[in-house]
Amino acid sequence: MDVLREKLNYNSNNVSLCMKQFTKQEHYEIIRLLLATGRRDISICKHDCVNDYVDKLLTDLNVKSSECLKSTNDAQF
């Protein structure tokens, strides 16, 4: 989570992440980070693991959805 926080705060490159590697609590932390940083150049693979409320928040934030091409064991952001 610290690496993601640094990427969102200090990198200007696009960030891609897979929600499968984060806990349910960290999903909400990601939402808070996105709101705090104002970044919208994020691609998120929801990996069918986010609940409906988190999915709606990500949709409202206009975050791009992507498909993770890696297997479920080695998905990384």
N, C-alpha and C positions, 0 to 999 in steps of 0.2 A: 504494500500500500504506500510505503514511503517513496518508492521509485515512481509510482504513478503520480504522487503529489508533486514530486520534482519535475516530472515531464510536463505536467499541466501548468506549473508555475513558471518554468524557466525555458522550456523549449518552444520554438516557434514552428516546429515540424508537426505534421499530422500525427495523431496518436490513435492506434488501434488497440482495442482490448477485448478480451473474451470474459464474459461475466461468470462463466463456469468456474474460474479459478478463485473467485471471491465468495465470501460468506454472504448470507442474506443481510446481515448488519452492514457489511462493507458496500453492498449495493446502494444503501441509503447514503453512506459516506461519499460514494462516487457522485451521487446527485448533488450533495452539498458542495463538493469540490467544483463541479461544473457550474453551479450557480455562483460560487465565489470568484472563480477565475473568468467567467464570461466566455470561455472557449466553446466554439461550436464546430471546430474542425476535427472532431472526434468521430471515429468509426467504432461502433460497439456491436459485437456479436452477442446476441442475447442467449443463444445456446439453449433455448427452451427452459431456462432455469430462473427467470425473473417472474415475480408475481405480477398480477394485473395492475396494481398501483404503481410499481416501479416502471412497468412498461408504459403506462399512461404518462408518467412524469418525463420519461425519456422522449416520448412522442411530443409532448408539449414543449420540450426544450429544443426540438428540431435537431436532435442528434441523429447522424446517419446510421442506419442499420447495415450490418455486413454479415457475411457468412464466414465462419471460421473454417478454414480449409485443413486445419490440423486435426489430428485425432484428439479425443477427449482427454487423454493422459498427458499430452505435451502441448496443450494450448497455452500460449503466452501472449502478453501484450507487447 
